[in-house]
Amino acid sequence: MIDWCAAAIDSGSLATTESSMAKVSVSEGLMRVADRSVASDGGSGLTSDTIVEQVFREIRAFRIYDGPTEVHKWALAKKIKREWETAHP
């Protein structure tokens, strides 16, 4: 997906849809992995100075950079709805 997004940008497109899709996909996947890592470590996953705690903090912040993931999801849903309504008048 990242290669697809980069190719769209390289072709001269603004690639707003592609970059939103990549951001949502990557940030959601990373958050799932970080959350499962914390869960497998139990209480020590977030309370001590571990790599799991550091990664969890960084992933949480990543979901907010360049617009919260929820905003990207909303924009994508709006675009899909608009395209569907155009194709099915």
mmCIF file as gemmi writes it, N, C-alpha and C atoms, coordinates in Angstrom:
data_model
loop_
_atom_site.group_PDB
_atom_site.id
_atom_site.type_symbol
_atom_site.label_atom_id
_atom_site.label_alt_id
_atom_site.label_comp_id
_atom_site.label_asym_id
_atom_site.label_entity_id
_atom_site.label_seq_id
_atom_site.pdbx_PDB_ins_code
_atom_site.Cartn_x
_atom_site.Cartn_y
_atom_site.Cartn_z
_atom_site.occupancy
_atom_site.B_iso_or_equiv
_atom_site.pdbx_formal_charge
_atom_site.auth_seq_id
_atom_site.auth_asym_id
_atom_site.pdbx_PDB_model_num
ATOM 1 N N . MET Axp A 1 ? 0.819 -1.18 0 1 0 ? 1 A 1
ATOM 2 C CA . MET Axp A 1 ? 0 0 0 1 0 ? 1 A 1
ATOM 3 C C . MET Axp A 1 ? 0.873 1.258 0 1 0 ? 1 A 1
ATOM 4 N N . ILE Axp A 2 ? 1.955 1.212 0.728 1 0 ? 2 A 1
ATOM 5 C CA . ILE Axp A 2 ? 2.853 2.373 0.769 1 0 ? 2 A 1
ATOM 6 C C . ILE Axp A 2 ? 3.502 2.593 -0.594 1 0 ? 2 A 1
ATOM 7 N N . ASP Axp A 3 ? 3.877 1.497 -1.266 1 0 ? 3 A 1
ATOM 8 C CA . ASP Axp A 3 ? 4.444 1.615 -2.613 1 0 ? 3 A 1
ATOM 9 C C . ASP Axp A 3 ? 3.42 2.202 -3.58 1 0 ? 3 A 1
ATOM 10 N N . TRP Axp A 4 ? 2.165 1.783 -3.463 1 0 ? 4 A 1
ATOM 11 C CA . TRP Axp A 4 ? 1.086 2.29 -4.302 1 0 ? 4 A 1
ATOM 12 C C . TRP Axp A 4 ? 0.894 3.787 -4.069 1 0 ? 4 A 1
ATOM 13 N N . CYS Axp A 5 ? 0.934 4.191 -2.824 1 0 ? 5 A 1
ATOM 14 C CA . CYS Axp A 5 ? 0.806 5.607 -2.477 1 0 ? 5 A 1
ATOM 15 C C . CYS Axp A 5 ? 1.992 6.396 -3.025 1 0 ? 5 A 1
ATOM 16 N N . ALA Axp A 6 ? 3.187 5.874 -2.849 1 0 ? 6 A 1
ATOM 17 C CA . ALA Axp A 6 ? 4.385 6.562 -3.342 1 0 ? 6 A 1
ATOM 18 C C . ALA Axp A 6 ? 4.356 6.679 -4.864 1 0 ? 6 A 1
ATOM 19 N N . ALA Axp A 7 ? 3.879 5.64 -5.549 1 0 ? 7 A 1
ATOM 20 C CA . ALA Axp A 7 ? 3.784 5.687 -7.015 1 0 ? 7 A 1
ATOM 21 C C . ALA Axp A 7 ? 2.796 6.757 -7.457 1 0 ? 7 A 1
ATOM 22 N N . ALA Axp A 8 ? 1.691 6.901 -6.73 1 0 ? 8 A 1
ATOM 23 C CA . ALA Axp A 8 ? 0.708 7.938 -7.063 1 0 ? 8 A 1
ATOM 24 C C . ALA Axp A 8 ? 1.316 9.326 -6.888 1 0 ? 8 A 1
ATOM 25 N N . ILE Axp A 9 ? 2.073 9.503 -5.831 1 0 ? 9 A 1
ATOM 26 C CA . ILE Axp A 9 ? 2.732 10.799 -5.599 1 0 ? 9 A 1
ATOM 27 C C . ILE Axp A 9 ? 3.788 11.055 -6.668 1 0 ? 9 A 1
ATOM 28 N N . ASP Axp A 10 ? 4.563 10.026 -7.005 1 0 ? 10 A 1
ATOM 29 C CA . ASP Axp A 10 ? 5.601 10.162 -8.037 1 0 ? 10 A 1
ATOM 30 C C . ASP Axp A 10 ? 5.013 10.512 -9.401 1 0 ? 10 A 1
ATOM 31 N N . SER Axp A 11 ? 3.758 10.084 -9.648 1 0 ? 11 A 1
ATOM 32 C CA . SER Axp A 11 ? 3.129 10.371 -10.938 1 0 ? 11 A 1
ATOM 33 C C . SER Axp A 11 ? 2.61 11.801 -11.02 1 0 ? 11 A 1
ATOM 34 N N . GLY Axp A 12 ? 2.723 12.54 -9.926 1 0 ? 12 A 1
ATOM 35 C CA . GLY Axp A 12 ? 2.296 13.939 -9.919 1 0 ? 12 A 1
ATOM 36 C C . GLY Axp A 12 ? 0.951 14.175 -9.252 1 0 ? 12 A 1
ATOM 37 N N . SER Axp A 13 ? 0.308 13.125 -8.822 1 0 ? 13 A 1
ATOM 38 C CA . SER Axp A 13 ? -0.977 13.237 -8.139 1 0 ? 13 A 1
ATOM 39 C C . SER Axp A 13 ? -0.769 13.749 -6.713 1 0 ? 13 A 1
ATOM 40 N N . LEU Axp A 14 ? -1.785 14.406 -6.168 1 0 ? 14 A 1
ATOM 41 C CA . LEU Axp A 14 ? -1.714 14.801 -4.756 1 0 ? 14 A 1
ATOM 42 C C . LEU Axp A 14 ? -1.827 13.58 -3.852 1 0 ? 14 A 1
ATOM 43 N N . ALA Axp A 15 ? -2.483 12.542 -4.347 1 0 ? 15 A 1
ATOM 44 C CA . ALA Axp A 15 ? -2.606 11.257 -3.654 1 0 ? 15 A 1
ATOM 45 C C . ALA Axp A 15 ? -3.192 11.388 -2.253 1 0 ? 15 A 1
ATOM 46 N N . THR Axp A 16 ? -4.164 12.258 -2.095 1 0 ? 16 A 1
ATOM 47 C CA . THR Axp A 16 ? -4.761 12.425 -0.769 1 0 ? 16 A 1
ATOM 48 C C . THR Axp A 16 ? -5.511 11.181 -0.323 1 0 ? 16 A 1
ATOM 49 N N . THR Axp A 17 ? -6.234 10.557 -1.237 1 0 ? 17 A 1
ATOM 50 C CA . THR Axp A 17 ? -6.955 9.334 -0.884 1 0 ? 17 A 1
ATOM 51 C C . THR Axp A 17 ? -5.982 8.219 -0.563 1 0 ? 17 A 1
ATOM 52 N N . GLU Axp A 18 ? -4.981 8.051 -1.408 1 0 ? 18 A 1
ATOM 53 C CA . GLU Axp A 18 ? -4.006 6.984 -1.203 1 0 ? 18 A 1
ATOM 54 C C . GLU Axp A 18 ? -3.246 7.164 0.105 1 0 ? 18 A 1
ATOM 55 N N . SER Axp A 19 ? -2.856 8.402 0.406 1 0 ? 19 A 1
ATOM 56 C CA . SER Axp A 19 ? -2.102 8.632 1.647 1 0 ? 19 A 1
ATOM 57 C C . SER Axp A 19 ? -2.996 8.444 2.869 1 0 ? 19 A 1
ATOM 58 N N . SER Axp A 20 ? -4.27 8.819 2.773 1 0 ? 20 A 1
ATOM 59 C CA . SER Axp A 20 ? -5.183 8.582 3.894 1 0 ? 20 A 1
ATOM 60 C C . SER Axp A 20 ? -5.371 7.088 4.126 1 0 ? 20 A 1
ATOM 61 N N . MET Axp A 21 ? -5.529 6.344 3.038 1 0 ? 21 A 1
ATOM 62 C CA . MET Axp A 21 ? -5.695 4.893 3.17 1 0 ? 21 A 1
ATOM 63 C C . MET Axp A 21 ? -4.453 4.25 3.79 1 0 ? 21 A 1
ATOM 64 N N . ALA Axp A 22 ? -3.285 4.674 3.356 1 0 ? 22 A 1
ATOM 65 C CA . ALA Axp A 22 ? -2.046 4.125 3.901 1 0 ? 22 A 1
ATOM 66 C C . ALA Axp A 22 ? -1.891 4.488 5.377 1 0 ? 22 A 1
ATOM 67 N N . LYS Axp A 23 ? -2.192 5.728 5.726 1 0 ? 23 A 1
ATOM 68 C CA . LYS Axp A 23 ? -2.055 6.158 7.118 1 0 ? 23 A 1
ATOM 69 C C . LYS Axp A 23 ? -2.987 5.372 8.031 1 0 ? 23 A 1
ATOM 70 N N . VAL Axp A 24 ? -4.235 5.196 7.613 1 0 ? 24 A 1
ATOM 71 C CA . VAL Axp A 24 ? -5.198 4.452 8.428 1 0 ? 24 A 1
ATOM 72 C C . VAL Axp A 24 ? -4.751 2.997 8.561 1 0 ? 24 A 1
ATOM 73 N N . SER Axp A 25 ? -4.388 2.383 7.467 1 0 ? 25 A 1
ATOM 74 C CA . SER Axp A 25 ? -3.993 0.976 7.488 1 0 ? 25 A 1
ATOM 75 C C . SER Axp A 25 ? -2.771 0.739 8.365 1 0 ? 25 A 1
ATOM 76 N N . VAL Axp A 26 ? -1.749 1.547 8.174 1 0 ? 26 A 1
ATOM 77 C CA . VAL Axp A 26 ? -0.512 1.37 8.932 1 0 ? 26 A 1
ATOM 78 C C . VAL Axp A 26 ? -0.723 1.684 10.416 1 0 ? 26 A 1
ATOM 79 N N . SER Axp A 27 ? -1.38 2.786 10.715 1 0 ? 27 A 1
ATOM 80 C CA . SER Axp A 27 ? -1.542 3.16 12.124 1 0 ? 27 A 1
ATOM 81 C C . SER Axp A 27 ? -2.436 2.18 12.869 1 0 ? 27 A 1
ATOM 82 N N . GLU Axp A 28 ? -3.49 1.676 12.221 1 0 ? 28 A 1
ATOM 83 C CA . GLU Axp A 28 ? -4.356 0.695 12.879 1 0 ? 28 A 1
ATOM 84 C C . GLU Axp A 28 ? -3.614 -0.631 13.094 1 0 ? 28 A 1
ATOM 85 N N . GLY Axp A 29 ? -2.852 -1.059 12.098 1 0 ? 29 A 1
ATOM 86 C CA . GLY Axp A 29 ? -2.084 -2.296 12.244 1 0 ? 29 A 1
ATOM 87 C C . GLY Axp A 29 ? -1.046 -2.205 13.338 1 0 ? 29 A 1
ATOM 88 N N . LEU Axp A 30 ? -0.318 -1.099 13.362 1 0 ? 30 A 1
ATOM 89 C CA . LEU Axp A 30 ? 0.697 -0.902 14.405 1 0 ? 30 A 1
ATOM 90 C C . LEU Axp A 30 ? 0.064 -0.854 15.793 1 0 ? 30 A 1
ATOM 91 N N . MET Axp A 31 ? -1.093 -0.208 15.898 1 0 ? 31 A 1
ATOM 92 C CA . MET Axp A 31 ? -1.755 -0.11 17.2 1 0 ? 31 A 1
ATOM 93 C C . MET Axp A 31 ? -2.196 -1.494 17.682 1 0 ? 31 A 1
ATOM 94 N N . ARG Axp A 32 ? -2.7 -2.326 16.767 1 0 ? 32 A 1
ATOM 95 C CA . ARG Axp A 32 ? -3.094 -3.689 17.161 1 0 ? 32 A 1
ATOM 96 C C . ARG Axp A 32 ? -1.904 -4.485 17.671 1 0 ? 32 A 1
ATOM 97 N N . VAL Axp A 33 ? -0.782 -4.378 16.978 1 0 ? 33 A 1
ATOM 98 C CA . VAL Axp A 33 ? 0.426 -5.104 17.399 1 0 ? 33 A 1
ATOM 99 C C . VAL Axp A 33 ? 0.906 -4.594 18.758 1 0 ? 33 A 1
ATOM 100 N N . ALA Axp A 34 ? 0.955 -3.275 18.929 1 0 ? 34 A 1
ATOM 101 C CA . ALA Axp A 34 ? 1.403 -2.698 20.2 1 0 ? 34 A 1
ATOM 102 C C . ALA Axp A 34 ? 0.462 -3.089 21.337 1 0 ? 34 A 1
ATOM 103 N N . ASP Axp A 35 ? -0.838 -3.057 21.087 1 0 ? 35 A 1
ATOM 104 C CA . ASP Axp A 35 ? -1.812 -3.412 22.118 1 0 ? 35 A 1
ATOM 105 C C . ASP Axp A 35 ? -1.665 -4.871 22.527 1 0 ? 35 A 1
ATOM 106 N N . ARG Axp A 36 ? -1.466 -5.756 21.565 1 0 ? 36 A 1
ATOM 107 C CA . ARG Axp A 36 ? -1.281 -7.178 21.883 1 0 ? 36 A 1
ATOM 108 C C . ARG Axp A 36 ? 0.019 -7.42 22.633 1 0 ? 36 A 1
ATOM 109 N N . SER Axp A 37 ? 1.035 -6.634 22.308 1 0 ? 37 A 1
ATOM 110 C CA . SER Axp A 37 ? 2.312 -6.767 23.019 1 0 ? 37 A 1
ATOM 111 C C . SER Axp A 37 ? 2.156 -6.348 24.473 1 0 ? 37 A 1
ATOM 112 N N . VAL Axp A 38 ? 1.446 -5.251 24.698 1 0 ? 38 A 1
ATOM 113 C CA . VAL Axp A 38 ? 1.204 -4.796 26.064 1 0 ? 38 A 1
ATOM 114 C C . VAL Axp A 38 ? 0.38 -5.841 26.814 1 0 ? 38 A 1
ATOM 115 N N . ALA Axp A 39 ? -0.638 -6.379 26.152 1 0 ? 39 A 1
ATOM 116 C CA . ALA Axp A 39 ? -1.489 -7.381 26.8 1 0 ? 39 A 1
ATOM 117 C C . ALA Axp A 39 ? -0.695 -8.632 27.17 1 0 ? 39 A 1
ATOM 118 N N . SER Axp A 40 ? 0.224 -9.048 26.327 1 0 ? 40 A 1
ATOM 119 C CA . SER Axp A 40 ? 0.997 -10.257 26.625 1 0 ? 40 A 1
ATOM 120 C C . SER Axp A 40 ? 1.994 -10.033 27.761 1 0 ? 40 A 1
ATOM 121 N N . ASP Axp A 41 ? 2.421 -8.77 27.949 1 0 ? 41 A 1
ATOM 122 C CA . ASP Axp A 41 ? 3.339 -8.459 29.046 1 0 ? 41 A 1
ATOM 123 C C . ASP Axp A 41 ? 2.615 -8.191 30.357 1 0 ? 41 A 1
ATOM 124 N N . GLY Axp A 42 ? 1.31 -8.105 30.314 1 0 ? 42 A 1
ATOM 125 C CA . GLY Axp A 42 ? 0.542 -7.845 31.529 1 0 ? 42 A 1
ATOM 126 C C . GLY Axp A 42 ? 0.784 -6.441 32.046 1 0 ? 42 A 1
ATOM 127 N N . GLY Axp A 43 ? 0.682 -6.264 33.352 1 0 ? 43 A 1
ATOM 128 C CA . GLY Axp A 43 ? 0.829 -4.949 33.975 1 0 ? 43 A 1
ATOM 129 C C . GLY Axp A 43 ? 2.179 -4.308 33.748 1 0 ? 43 A 1
ATOM 130 N N . SER Axp A 44 ? 3.205 -5.112 33.593 1 0 ? 44 A 1
ATOM 131 C CA . SER Axp A 44 ? 4.535 -4.539 33.401 1 0 ? 44 A 1
ATOM 132 C C . SER Axp A 44 ? 4.722 -3.956 32.006 1 0 ? 44 A 1
ATOM 133 N N . GLY Axp A 45 ? 3.789 -4.231 31.089 1 0 ? 45 A 1
ATOM 134 C CA . GLY Axp A 45 ? 3.898 -3.729 29.737 1 0 ? 45 A 1
ATOM 135 C C . GLY Axp A 45 ? 3.881 -2.218 29.639 1 0 ? 45 A 1
ATOM 136 N N . LEU Axp A 46 ? 3.172 -1.559 30.553 1 0 ? 46 A 1
ATOM 137 C CA . LEU Axp A 46 ? 3.094 -0.101 30.522 1 0 ? 46 A 1
ATOM 138 C C . LEU Axp A 46 ? 3.706 0.579 31.732 1 0 ? 46 A 1
ATOM 139 N N . THR Axp A 47 ? 4.002 -0.166 32.754 1 0 ? 47 A 1
ATOM 140 C CA . THR Axp A 47 ? 4.475 0.483 33.971 1 0 ? 47 A 1
ATOM 141 C C . THR Axp A 47 ? 5.986 0.582 34.073 1 0 ? 47 A 1
ATOM 142 N N . SER Axp A 48 ? 6.698 -0.225 33.358 1 0 ? 48 A 1
ATOM 143 C CA . SER Axp A 48 ? 8.155 -0.201 33.483 1 0 ? 48 A 1
ATOM 144 C C . SER Axp A 48 ? 8.79 0.399 32.241 1 0 ? 48 A 1
ATOM 145 N N . ASP Axp A 49 ? 10.072 0.583 32.292 1 0 ? 49 A 1
ATOM 146 C CA . ASP Axp A 49 ? 10.819 1.148 31.177 1 0 ? 49 A 1
ATOM 147 C C . ASP Axp A 49 ? 11.197 0.038 30.196 1 0 ? 49 A 1
ATOM 148 N N . THR Axp A 50 ? 10.201 -0.458 29.476 1 0 ? 50 A 1
ATOM 149 C CA . THR Axp A 50 ? 10.449 -1.534 28.52 1 0 ? 50 A 1
ATOM 150 C C . THR Axp A 50 ? 10.295 -1.01 27.101 1 0 ? 50 A 1
ATOM 151 N N . ILE Axp A 51 ? 10.772 -1.765 26.151 1 0 ? 51 A 1
ATOM 152 C CA . ILE Axp A 51 ? 10.617 -1.404 24.746 1 0 ? 51 A 1
ATOM 153 C C . ILE Axp A 51 ? 9.138 -1.427 24.361 1 0 ? 51 A 1
ATOM 154 N N . VAL Axp A 52 ? 8.38 -2.327 24.966 1 0 ? 52 A 1
ATOM 155 C CA . VAL Axp A 52 ? 6.946 -2.405 24.67 1 0 ? 52 A 1
ATOM 156 C C . VAL Axp A 52 ? 6.25 -1.103 25.065 1 0 ? 52 A 1
ATOM 157 N N . GLU Axp A 53 ? 6.59 -0.589 26.231 1 0 ? 53 A 1
ATOM 158 C CA . GLU Axp A 53 ? 5.983 0.668 26.699 1 0 ? 53 A 1
ATOM 159 C C . GLU Axp A 53 ? 6.363 1.811 25.777 1 0 ? 53 A 1
ATOM 160 N N . GLN Axp A 54 ? 7.599 1.86 25.353 1 0 ? 54 A 1
ATOM 161 C CA . GLN Axp A 54 ? 8.07 2.927 24.459 1 0 ? 54 A 1
ATOM 162 C C . GLN Axp A 54 ? 7.356 2.853 23.11 1 0 ? 54 A 1
ATOM 163 N N . VAL Axp A 55 ? 7.267 1.653 22.546 1 0 ? 55 A 1
ATOM 164 C CA . VAL Axp A 55 ? 6.603 1.48 21.255 1 0 ? 55 A 1
ATOM 165 C C . VAL Axp A 55 ? 5.133 1.86 21.364 1 0 ? 55 A 1
ATOM 166 N N . PHE Axp A 56 ? 4.472 1.456 22.435 1 0 ? 56 A 1
ATOM 167 C CA . PHE Axp A 56 ? 3.054 1.777 22.619 1 0 ? 56 A 1
ATOM 168 C C . PHE Axp A 56 ? 2.843 3.29 22.645 1 0 ? 56 A 1
ATOM 169 N N . ARG Axp A 57 ? 3.699 4.008 23.372 1 0 ? 57 A 1
ATOM 170 C CA . ARG Axp A 57 ? 3.595 5.478 23.425 1 0 ? 57 A 1
ATOM 171 C C . ARG Axp A 57 ? 3.791 6.094 22.045 1 0 ? 57 A 1
ATOM 172 N N . GLU Axp A 58 ? 4.799 5.611 21.322 1 0 ? 58 A 1
ATOM 173 C CA . GLU Axp A 58 ? 5.098 6.176 20.007 1 0 ? 58 A 1
ATOM 174 C C . GLU Axp A 58 ? 4 5.882 18.992 1 0 ? 58 A 1
ATOM 175 N N . ILE Axp A 59 ? 3.433 4.69 19.042 1 0 ? 59 A 1
ATOM 176 C CA . ILE Axp A 59 ? 2.359 4.333 18.11 1 0 ? 59 A 1
ATOM 177 C C . ILE Axp A 59 ? 1.121 5.16 18.403 1 0 ? 59 A 1
ATOM 178 N N . ARG Axp A 60 ? 0.837 5.371 19.665 1 0 ? 60 A 1
ATOM 179 C CA . ARG Axp A 60 ? -0.336 6.178 20.026 1 0 ? 60 A 1
ATOM 180 C C . ARG Axp A 60 ? -0.192 7.59 19.46 1 0 ? 60 A 1
ATOM 181 N N . ALA Axp A 61 ? 0.982 8.151 19.567 1 0 ? 61 A 1
ATOM 182 C CA . ALA Axp A 61 ? 1.208 9.493 19.024 1 0 ? 61 A 1
ATOM 183 C C . ALA Axp A 61 ? 1.14 9.476 17.498 1 0 ? 61 A 1
ATOM 184 N N . PHE Axp A 62 ? 1.646 8.405 16.865 1 0 ? 62 A 1
ATOM 185 C CA . PHE Axp A 62 ? 1.627 8.296 15.399 1 0 ? 62 A 1
ATOM 186 C C . PHE Axp A 62 ? 0.202 8.355 14.866 1 0 ? 62 A 1
ATOM 187 N N . ARG Axp A 63 ? -0.762 7.809 15.608 1 0 ? 63 A 1
ATOM 188 C CA . ARG Axp A 63 ? -2.153 7.823 15.162 1 0 ? 63 A 1
ATOM 189 C C . ARG Axp A 63 ? -2.717 9.24 15.125 1 0 ? 63 A 1
ATOM 190 N N . ILE Axp A 64 ? -2.042 10.179 15.774 1 0 ? 64 A 1
ATOM 191 C CA . ILE Axp A 64 ? -2.529 11.556 15.824 1 0 ? 64 A 1
ATOM 192 C C . ILE Axp A 64 ? -1.799 12.448 14.821 1 0 ? 64 A 1
ATOM 193 N N . TYR Axp A 65 ? -0.533 12.14 14.513 1 0 ? 65 A 1
ATOM 194 C CA . TYR Axp A 65 ? 0.233 12.954 13.562 1 0 ? 65 A 1
ATOM 195 C C . TYR Axp A 65 ? -0.475 12.999 12.221 1 0 ? 65 A 1
ATOM 196 N N . ASP Axp A 66 ? -0.365 14.109 11.532 1 0 ? 66 A 1
ATOM 197 C CA . ASP Axp A 66 ? -0.957 14.312 10.206 1 0 ? 66 A 1
ATOM 198 C C . ASP Axp A 66 ? -2.456 14.075 10.227 1 0 ? 66 A 1
ATOM 199 N N . GLY Axp A 67 ? -3.084 14.418 11.309 1 0 ? 67 A 1
ATOM 200 C CA . GLY Axp A 67 ? -4.53 14.25 11.437 1 0 ? 67 A 1
ATOM 201 C C . GLY Axp A 67 ? -4.859 12.919 12.086 1 0 ? 67 A 1
ATOM 202 N N . PRO Axp A 68 ? -5.783 12.941 13.017 1 0 ? 68 A 1
ATOM 203 C CA . PRO Axp A 68 ? -6.159 11.702 13.686 1 0 ? 68 A 1
ATOM 204 C C . PRO Axp A 68 ? -6.692 10.668 12.693 1 0 ? 68 A 1
ATOM 205 N N . THR Axp A 69 ? -6.455 9.413 12.989 1 0 ? 69 A 1
ATOM 206 C CA . THR Axp A 69 ? -6.903 8.333 12.131 1 0 ? 69 A 1
ATOM 207 C C . THR Axp A 69 ? -8.406 8.412 11.886 1 0 ? 69 A 1
ATOM 208 N N . GLU Axp A 70 ? -9.169 8.799 12.896 1 0 ? 70 A 1
ATOM 209 C CA . GLU Axp A 70 ? -10.613 8.884 12.755 1 0 ? 70 A 1
ATOM 210 C C . GLU Axp A 70 ? -11.014 9.918 11.696 1 0 ? 70 A 1
ATOM 211 N N . VAL Axp A 71 ? -10.278 11.007 11.597 1 0 ? 71 A 1
ATOM 212 C CA . VAL Axp A 71 ? -10.565 12.026 10.585 1 0 ? 71 A 1
ATOM 213 C C . VAL Axp A 71 ? -10.287 11.468 9.19 1 0 ? 71 A 1
ATOM 214 N N . HIS Axp A 72 ? -9.216 10.713 9.044 1 0 ? 72 A 1
ATOM 215 C CA . HIS Axp A 72 ? -8.909 10.094 7.756 1 0 ? 72 A 1
ATOM 216 C C . HIS Axp A 72 ? -9.992 9.084 7.375 1 0 ? 72 A 1
ATOM 217 N N . LYS Axp A 73 ? -10.465 8.303 8.337 1 0 ? 73 A 1
ATOM 218 C CA . LYS Axp A 73 ? -11.546 7.35 8.065 1 0 ? 73 A 1
ATOM 219 C C . LYS Axp A 73 ? -12.801 8.08 7.611 1 0 ? 73 A 1
ATOM 220 N N . TRP Axp A 74 ? -13.132 9.175 8.279 1 0 ? 74 A 1
ATOM 221 C CA . TRP Axp A 74 ? -14.308 9.962 7.928 1 0 ? 74 A 1
ATOM 222 C C . TRP Axp A 74 ? -14.184 10.517 6.509 1 0 ? 74 A 1
ATOM 223 N N . ALA Axp A 75 ? -13.025 11.053 6.166 1 0 ? 75 A 1
ATOM 224 C CA . ALA Axp A 75 ? -12.806 11.622 4.832 1 0 ? 75 A 1
ATOM 225 C C . ALA Axp A 75 ? -12.906 10.538 3.755 1 0 ? 75 A 1
ATOM 226 N N . LEU Axp A 76 ? -12.364 9.363 4.028 1 0 ? 76 A 1
ATOM 227 C CA . LEU Axp A 76 ? -12.453 8.266 3.065 1 0 ? 76 A 1
ATOM 228 C C . LEU Axp A 76 ? -13.898 7.805 2.884 1 0 ? 76 A 1
ATOM 229 N N . ALA Axp A 77 ? -14.624 7.693 3.971 1 0 ? 77 A 1
ATOM 230 C CA . ALA Axp A 77 ? -16.032 7.288 3.886 1 0 ? 77 A 1
ATOM 231 C C . ALA Axp A 77 ? -16.838 8.309 3.088 1 0 ? 77 A 1
ATOM 232 N N . LYS Axp A 78 ? -16.567 9.573 3.312 1 0 ? 78 A 1
ATOM 233 C CA . LYS Axp A 78 ? -17.266 10.635 2.591 1 0 ? 78 A 1
ATOM 234 C C . LYS Axp A 78 ? -16.96 10.547 1.089 1 0 ? 78 A 1
ATOM 235 N N . LYS Axp A 79 ? -15.717 10.295 0.745 1 0 ? 79 A 1
ATOM 236 C CA . LYS Axp A 79 ? -15.324 10.177 -0.66 1 0 ? 79 A 1
ATOM 237 C C . LYS Axp A 79 ? -15.984 8.971 -1.31 1 0 ? 79 A 1
ATOM 238 N N . ILE Axp A 80 ? -16.002 7.836 -0.629 1 0 ? 80 A 1
ATOM 239 C CA . ILE Axp A 80 ? -16.631 6.631 -1.162 1 0 ? 80 A 1
ATOM 240 C C . ILE Axp A 80 ? -18.121 6.867 -1.381 1 0 ? 80 A 1
ATOM 241 N N . LYS Axp A 81 ? -18.769 7.498 -0.425 1 0 ? 81 A 1
ATOM 242 C CA . LYS Axp A 81 ? -20.203 7.794 -0.543 1 0 ? 81 A 1
ATOM 243 C C . LYS Axp A 81 ? -20.463 8.71 -1.725 1 0 ? 81 A 1
ATOM 244 N N . ARG Axp A 82 ? -19.648 9.741 -1.873 1 0 ? 82 A 1
ATOM 245 C CA . ARG Axp A 82 ? -19.811 10.687 -2.97 1 0 ? 82 A 1
ATOM 246 C C . ARG Axp A 82 ? -19.63 9.983 -4.317 1 0 ? 82 A 1
ATOM 247 N N . GLU Axp A 83 ? -18.618 9.131 -4.438 1 0 ? 83 A 1
ATOM 248 C CA . GLU Axp A 83 ? -18.393 8.401 -5.689 1 0 ? 83 A 1
ATOM 249 C C . GLU Axp A 83 ? -19.513 7.429 -5.982 1 0 ? 83 A 1
ATOM 250 N N . TRP Axp A 84 ? -20.039 6.77 -4.948 1 0 ? 84 A 1
ATOM 251 C CA . TRP Axp A 84 ? -21.141 5.836 -5.145 1 0 ? 84 A 1
ATOM 252 C C . TRP Axp A 84 ? -22.381 6.574 -5.62 1 0 ? 84 A 1
ATOM 253 N N . GLU Axp A 85 ? -22.68 7.727 -5.007 1 0 ? 85 A 1
ATOM 254 C CA . GLU Axp A 85 ? -23.855 8.498 -5.409 1 0 ? 85 A 1
ATOM 255 C C . GLU Axp A 85 ? -23.72 9.017 -6.841 1 0 ? 85 A 1
ATOM 256 N N . THR Axp A 86 ? -22.5 9.326 -7.272 1 0 ? 86 A 1
ATOM 257 C CA . THR Axp A 86 ? -22.265 9.774 -8.639 1 0 ? 86 A 1
ATOM 258 C C . THR Axp A 86 ? -22.488 8.632 -9.626 1 0 ? 86 A 1
ATOM 259 N N . ALA Axp A 87 ? -22.051 7.437 -9.259 1 0 ? 87 A 1
ATOM 260 C CA . ALA Axp A 87 ? -22.187 6.269 -10.142 1 0 ? 87 A 1
ATOM 261 C C . ALA Axp A 87 ? -23.604 5.698 -10.153 1 0 ? 87 A 1
ATOM 262 N N . HIS Axp A 88 ? -24.378 5.976 -9.109 1 0 ? 88 A 1
ATOM 263 C CA . HIS Axp A 88 ? -25.749 5.434 -8.983 1 0 ? 88 A 1
ATOM 264 C C . HIS Axp A 88 ? -26.742 6.569 -8.718 1 0 ? 88 A 1
ATOM 265 N N . PRO Axp A 89 ? -27.022 7.373 -9.746 1 0 ? 89 A 1
ATOM 266 C CA . PRO Axp A 89 ? -27.915 8.533 -9.514 1 0 ? 89 A 1
ATOM 267 C C . PRO Axp A 89 ? -29.34 8.164 -9.19 1 0 ? 89 A 1
